Amino acid sequence: MHSHAPGGDDAANDLAHDNAADGRAADDPYARYAHLAGEHLDDVEPMRRRRARKTRPERTGRLTEEARGRLAMTRADEEAGDGPPGADRWSTWDTGDRGPRPWPTWVITDLAAVDHELGVLKTGKEADVHLVERAVPGTGRSCLMAAKRYRTNEHRMFHRDAGYLEGRRMRRSREMRAIAHRTAYGRNIIAEQWAIAEFATLGRLWSIGAPVPYPVQRNGTELLLEFVGDAAGRAAPRLAELHPEGAELRELWHQLVSAMALLASVGLAHGDLSPYNVLLHEQRLILIDLPQAVDIVANPNGIGYLERDARTVASWFRARGLPESLTANVVDEVRTAAGR
């Protein structure tokens, strides 16, 4: 896990992201993760065999302008046959949006870097998360990232978007109409808007020291995020999978209340906070899945989302033995932090 203080890093992070000294074969980036097959990754070796098959956007209907540009670049690369040897694609660092500065030292910014797809970490109704290794050939330098890829209009998704989108503005009336009518084009726009919103929110929160993954970059509906897990590719567990007790339970509760209060202090609510989108890594809680983060001032239901987040997590902690006296005032605490 990388440090979440802007620009922070330490010896353990360097060890997790610099494999030059561990003796692993540089020509086989999959060897170090082979033990995860059938455990945390759904498909490691089959993914390797599919390297030669280029990935195109799987969309139907009219594409957004950004998507058309990416598709044209992908087709040009295919025709030129200039894909990287032994990897799935060249680094996309030179395209799209980048995370906030200063960039953490573990982030690979070399344009000669290549990306290796290592498998699926998680599937969901709205997005799938893949494990990606970005490496600079011949140097031993690499880092692991979580590639979150939003699905587009061929899937039934974004079933809850109406309430969350309140307070967000779009400049083009044509796009607003397409979204309102949920046309194929409109759903493509929504997918991209979710990605844009999550990337912006993560960047803002990471910059103020909130416990969130560092957002490396965004390209269309793909987010490349700091991988929260170990150097072997094992993802950190979700809070819902754990059974903390006693002092640990109380410590985790205080961490989560502090995180909610920090978000509220800058006018945000997670919007869908639950033990399923909170990870525990090295005794620290990390908030994930923030595309629906709510502006509690601009959204007329903002305070309602903030209060629901607080009640949801308080219920989980009480069910695991946390005294009710510790959770009774949590709604008032986060409202106070929000200035409401």
C-alpha positions as CSV (number, residue, x, y, z in Angstrom):
1,M,0.0,0.0,0.0
2,H,1.3,3.5,-0.8
3,S,1.3,6.4,1.5
4,H,-1.8,8.6,1.2
5,A,-0.2,11.8,2.2
6,P,0.4,13.8,-0.9
7,G,3.8,12.9,-2.3
8,G,4.5,10.5,0.6
9,D,6.4,7.3,0.3
10,D,8.6,5.0,2.5
11,A,10.9,2.1,2.3
12,A,8.1,-0.4,2.4
13,N,6.4,1.3,-0.5
14,D,9.7,1.3,-2.5
15,L,10.0,-2.5,-1.8
16,A,6.4,-3.1,-3.0
17,H,7.0,-1.2,-6.2
18,D,10.6,-1.8,-7.1
19,N,11.2,-5.4,-8.1
20,A,14.7,-5.0,-9.3
21,A,16.3,-6.6,-6.3
22,D,14.0,-9.6,-5.8
23,G,15.4,-11.8,-8.5
24,R,12.2,-12.3,-10.3
25,A,12.3,-13.0,-14.1
26,A,12.0,-9.7,-15.9
27,D,10.7,-11.3,-19.0
28,D,7.8,-12.9,-17.3
29,P,5.7,-10.4,-15.4
30,Y,3.1,-13.0,-14.7
31,A,5.3,-15.3,-12.7
32,R,5.2,-13.3,-9.6
33,Y,1.4,-13.4,-9.5
34,A,0.9,-17.0,-10.6
35,H,0.1,-18.1,-7.1
36,L,-3.1,-16.0,-7.2
37,A,-4.8,-18.0,-10.0
38,G,-8.1,-19.1,-8.8
39,E,-7.7,-17.2,-5.5
40,H,-7.9,-13.4,-5.9
41,L,-7.8,-13.0,-9.6
42,D,-10.4,-14.6,-11.8
43,D,-8.3,-15.0,-14.9
44,V,-4.5,-14.7,-14.9
45,E,-3.0,-17.1,-17.5
46,P,-5.9,-16.9,-20.0
47,M,-5.4,-13.1,-20.0
48,R,-1.8,-13.6,-21.0
49,R,-2.8,-15.7,-24.0
50,R,-5.1,-12.9,-25.2
51,R,-2.3,-10.3,-25.4
52,A,-2.4,-10.3,-29.2
53,R,-6.0,-9.3,-29.3
54,K,-6.4,-5.6,-29.1
55,T,-9.1,-4.1,-27.0
56,R,-11.6,-1.8,-28.6
57,P,-14.4,0.1,-26.8
58,E,-17.4,-2.2,-26.6
59,R,-20.1,0.3,-27.3
60,T,-23.2,0.7,-29.3
61,G,-25.0,3.8,-30.3
62,R,-23.4,7.2,-30.9
63,L,-20.0,7.7,-29.2
64,T,-19.0,10.7,-27.2
65,E,-16.4,13.0,-28.8
66,E,-13.7,11.7,-26.4
67,A,-14.6,8.1,-27.1
68,R,-14.4,8.7,-30.9
69,G,-10.9,10.1,-30.5
70,R,-9.7,7.1,-28.5
71,L,-11.3,4.7,-31.0
72,A,-9.5,6.4,-33.8
73,M,-6.1,6.1,-32.0
74,T,-6.7,2.5,-31.2
75,R,-7.5,1.6,-34.8
76,A,-4.4,3.6,-36.0
77,D,-2.2,1.6,-33.6
78,E,-3.7,-1.7,-34.8
79,E,-3.1,-0.8,-38.5
80,A,0.4,0.3,-37.7
81,G,1.1,-2.9,-35.7
82,D,3.1,-0.9,-33.2
83,G,1.9,-2.6,-30.0
84,P,4.6,-3.3,-27.3
85,P,6.2,-6.7,-27.6
86,G,5.3,-9.0,-24.7
87,A,2.7,-6.7,-23.1
88,D,-0.9,-5.7,-23.5
89,R,-0.4,-2.1,-24.4
90,W,1.9,0.9,-24.1
91,S,1.5,3.1,-21.0
92,T,-1.4,5.5,-21.4
93,W,0.3,8.1,-19.2
94,D,0.6,10.6,-22.0
95,T,-3.1,10.6,-22.7
96,G,-6.2,11.6,-20.6
97,D,-6.2,13.3,-17.2
98,R,-3.5,12.8,-14.6
99,G,-3.7,12.7,-10.8
100,P,-2.9,15.6,-8.6
101,R,0.7,16.8,-8.1
102,P,3.1,16.1,-6.6
103,W,2.9,12.6,-8.1
104,P,3.9,9.9,-5.7
105,T,7.3,8.4,-6.4
106,W,5.9,5.0,-7.1
107,V,3.9,6.2,-10.1
108,I,5.5,5.2,-13.4
109,T,5.6,8.2,-15.7
110,D,8.0,6.9,-18.3
111,L,6.5,6.9,-21.8
112,A,8.5,3.8,-22.6
113,A,6.5,1.8,-19.9
114,V,4.1,-0.9,-20.8
115,D,1.0,-2.3,-19.2
116,H,0.3,-5.9,-18.4
117,E,-3.2,-7.1,-17.6
118,L,-3.0,-9.5,-14.7
119,G,-6.7,-10.4,-14.2
120,V,-10.0,-9.3,-12.7
121,L,-10.1,-8.2,-9.1
122,K,-13.8,-7.4,-8.9
123,T,-16.9,-7.3,-11.0
124,G,-19.9,-5.1,-10.4
125,K,-23.1,-3.8,-12.0
126,E,-21.5,-0.5,-13.1
127,A,-17.8,-1.3,-13.4
128,D,-15.2,-4.0,-13.3
129,V,-11.8,-3.7,-11.6
130,H,-8.7,-5.2,-13.1
131,L,-5.2,-5.6,-11.8
132,V,-2.6,-3.9,-14.0
133,E,1.1,-3.9,-13.8
134,R,2.9,-0.9,-15.4
135,A,6.6,-1.6,-15.9
136,V,9.6,-0.1,-17.6
137,P,11.2,-2.9,-19.6
138,G,14.8,-3.7,-18.7
139,T,14.8,-1.6,-15.5
140,G,13.0,-3.7,-13.0
141,R,10.8,-0.7,-12.1
142,S,7.1,-1.4,-11.9
143,C,3.9,-0.6,-10.0
144,L,0.6,-2.3,-9.5
145,M,-2.6,-0.4,-10.2
146,A,-6.3,-1.1,-10.1
147,A,-8.0,-0.4,-13.4
148,K,-11.6,0.5,-12.9
149,R,-13.5,0.3,-16.2
150,Y,-17.1,1.6,-16.3
151,R,-19.5,-0.3,-18.4
152,T,-21.5,1.5,-21.0
153,N,-24.9,1.2,-22.7
154,E,-24.9,-2.5,-23.4
155,H,-25.3,-3.2,-19.6
156,R,-28.3,-2.3,-17.4
157,M,-26.6,-0.1,-14.9
158,F,-26.5,3.3,-13.2
159,H,-29.9,2.4,-11.8
160,R,-29.5,4.9,-9.0
161,D,-28.0,7.8,-11.0
162,A,-31.0,10.2,-11.0
163,G,-30.7,11.3,-7.3
164,Y,-26.9,11.5,-7.4
165,L,-26.8,13.6,-10.6
166,E,-28.8,16.3,-9.0
167,G,-26.7,19.4,-8.6
168,R,-24.3,18.5,-11.5
169,R,-24.4,20.6,-14.6
170,M,-23.8,19.9,-18.2
171,R,-23.4,22.6,-20.8
172,R,-25.0,20.9,-23.9
173,S,-28.8,20.6,-24.0
174,R,-28.4,17.8,-26.5
175,E,-26.5,15.8,-24.0
176,M,-29.0,16.6,-21.2
177,R,-31.9,15.4,-23.4
178,A,-30.0,12.2,-24.2
179,I,-29.4,11.5,-20.5
180,A,-32.9,12.3,-19.6
181,H,-34.3,9.8,-22.1
182,R,-31.6,7.2,-21.4
183,T,-30.8,6.8,-25.1
184,A,-27.7,4.7,-26.0
185,Y,-25.8,8.0,-26.5
186,G,-27.1,9.2,-23.2
187,R,-25.9,6.1,-21.3
188,N,-22.5,6.4,-22.9
189,I,-22.3,10.0,-21.6
190,I,-23.4,8.9,-18.1
191,A,-20.7,6.2,-18.0
192,E,-18.1,8.8,-18.9
193,Q,-19.5,11.3,-16.4
194,W,-19.3,8.8,-13.6
195,A,-15.6,8.2,-14.4
196,I,-14.9,11.9,-14.6
197,A,-16.7,12.6,-11.3
198,E,-15.0,9.8,-9.4
199,F,-11.5,10.8,-10.7
200,A,-12.1,14.5,-9.7
201,T,-13.5,13.5,-6.3
202,L,-10.5,11.1,-5.5
203,G,-8.0,13.8,-6.6
204,R,-9.7,16.4,-4.3
205,L,-9.9,14.1,-1.4
206,W,-6.4,12.7,-1.7
207,S,-5.0,16.2,-1.8
208,I,-6.5,17.0,1.6
209,G,-5.2,13.7,3.1
210,A,-8.4,11.7,3.1
211,P,-8.1,7.9,3.2
212,V,-8.7,7.2,-0.5
213,P,-6.6,5.5,-3.2
214,Y,-4.4,7.9,-5.3
215,P,-6.0,8.5,-8.7
216,V,-3.2,7.9,-11.2
217,Q,-5.0,8.8,-14.4
218,R,-8.3,8.7,-16.3
219,N,-8.8,7.8,-20.0
220,G,-12.5,7.9,-21.0
221,T,-14.3,5.4,-18.8
222,E,-11.1,3.8,-17.4
223,L,-9.6,5.0,-14.1
224,L,-6.2,3.8,-13.1
225,L,-5.9,3.9,-9.3
226,E,-3.5,3.1,-6.6
227,F,-3.7,-0.6,-5.9
228,V,-4.7,-1.2,-2.2
229,G,-3.0,-4.4,-1.4
230,D,0.4,-6.1,-1.2
231,A,3.2,-6.4,-3.6
232,A,2.1,-9.9,-4.6
233,G,-1.2,-8.6,-6.0
234,R,-3.4,-9.6,-3.1
235,A,-6.1,-7.0,-2.6
236,A,-6.9,-5.6,0.9
237,P,-10.1,-7.1,2.4
238,R,-13.3,-5.2,2.6
239,L,-14.5,-4.2,6.1
240,A,-17.6,-6.4,5.6
241,E,-15.4,-9.5,5.4
242,L,-13.8,-8.9,8.8
243,H,-14.8,-9.5,12.4
244,P,-13.0,-6.9,14.5
245,E,-13.6,-6.9,18.2
246,G,-12.9,-4.8,21.3
247,A,-10.3,-2.1,20.9
248,E,-9.8,-2.8,17.2
249,L,-13.5,-2.3,16.6
250,R,-13.5,1.0,18.4
251,E,-10.4,2.2,16.6
252,L,-11.9,1.4,13.2
253,W,-15.1,3.2,14.2
254,H,-13.2,6.3,15.1
255,Q,-11.3,6.2,11.8
256,L,-14.5,5.9,9.8
257,V,-16.2,8.8,11.7
258,S,-13.1,10.9,11.1
259,A,-13.2,10.1,7.4
260,M,-16.9,11.0,7.1
261,A,-16.3,14.2,9.0
262,L,-13.4,15.2,6.7
263,L,-15.5,14.6,3.6
264,A,-18.3,16.6,5.1
265,S,-16.0,19.5,6.0
266,V,-15.3,20.0,2.3
267,G,-19.0,19.7,1.4
268,L,-19.1,16.0,0.3
269,A,-20.8,12.8,1.3
270,H,-19.7,9.4,0.0
271,G,-23.3,8.8,-1.0
272,D,-23.2,5.0,-0.8
273,L,-21.0,4.3,2.2
274,S,-21.2,0.8,3.6
275,P,-18.8,-1.9,4.9
276,Y,-18.6,-3.2,1.3
277,N,-16.8,-0.1,0.0
278,V,-14.3,0.3,2.8
279,L,-11.0,-1.6,2.7
280,L,-8.7,-2.3,5.6
281,H,-5.0,-2.2,4.8
282,E,-2.3,-2.2,7.4
283,Q,-4.8,-1.3,10.1
284,R,-6.0,1.7,8.1
285,L,-9.5,2.1,6.6
286,I,-9.6,3.2,2.9
287,L,-12.7,4.5,1.2
288,I,-13.4,3.3,-2.3
289,D,-16.1,3.5,-4.9
290,L,-16.9,7.3,-5.0
291,P,-18.5,8.0,-8.4
292,Q,-21.7,8.9,-6.6
293,A,-20.1,11.3,-4.1
294,V,-22.7,14.0,-3.3
295,D,-22.2,17.7,-3.1
296,I,-24.2,18.3,0.1
297,V,-24.7,21.9,-0.8
298,A,-25.7,21.8,-4.5
299,N,-27.7,18.5,-4.2
300,P,-31.0,19.2,-2.5
301,N,-30.9,15.8,-0.9
302,G,-27.2,16.1,0.1
303,I,-27.7,16.1,3.9
304,G,-30.0,13.1,3.5
305,Y,-27.2,11.1,1.8
306,L,-24.7,12.2,4.5
307,E,-27.1,11.1,7.3
308,R,-27.8,7.8,5.5
309,D,-24.0,7.0,5.2
310,A,-23.6,7.6,9.0
311,R,-26.6,5.4,9.9
312,T,-25.6,2.6,7.6
313,V,-22.1,2.2,9.0
314,A,-23.2,2.8,12.6
315,S,-25.7,-0.1,12.3
316,W,-22.9,-2.4,11.1
317,F,-20.6,-1.5,14.0
318,R,-23.4,-1.9,16.6
319,A,-24.2,-5.3,15.2
320,R,-20.6,-6.3,15.9
321,G,-20.7,-5.2,19.5
322,L,-19.8,-1.5,19.5
323,P,-21.6,0.2,22.4
324,E,-24.5,2.3,21.2
325,S,-23.2,5.2,23.3
326,L,-20.4,5.5,20.8
327,T,-22.7,5.6,17.7
328,A,-25.6,7.6,19.1
329,N,-24.4,11.0,18.1
330,V,-22.7,10.2,14.8
331,V,-25.3,11.9,12.6
332,D,-24.9,15.1,14.7
333,E,-21.1,14.8,14.4
334,V,-21.1,14.7,10.6
335,R,-23.7,17.4,10.3
336,T,-21.6,19.6,12.5
337,A,-18.5,18.9,10.4
338,A,-20.6,19.9,7.3
339,G,-21.6,23.2,9.0
340,R,-25.2,22.1,9.0
